[in-house]
Amino acid sequence: MCGIIEAVSTDTKVRPEETTDTSTGDDTPKFFHYVKKNKIAESAVMGTHVVALCGEVFPVTKSAKPGSPVCPDCKKIYEGLRKGE
């Protein structure tokens, strides 16, 4: 199972063509990522990093609300997983 949470910019993973900054500068996330549900609480409490379906690595700081923007890469991967199960 996957849940959707916000990514905070980190230096843990850097992609040459993309930025890992997912915030808009006013503490509002640009989009949220899919991660394994069982890792969300651990990350929120312990501060450990999670790995999103798209490969983004970050600590959990916020939960998505209905209608929140979702990372297009995570969404594509998640939808592909659901079809195959």
Secondary structure, 3 states (H helix, E strand, C coil): CEEEEECCCCCCCCECCECCCCECCCCCECCEEEEEHHHHHHHHHHCCEEECCCCCEEECCCECCCCCCECHHHHHHHHHHHHHC
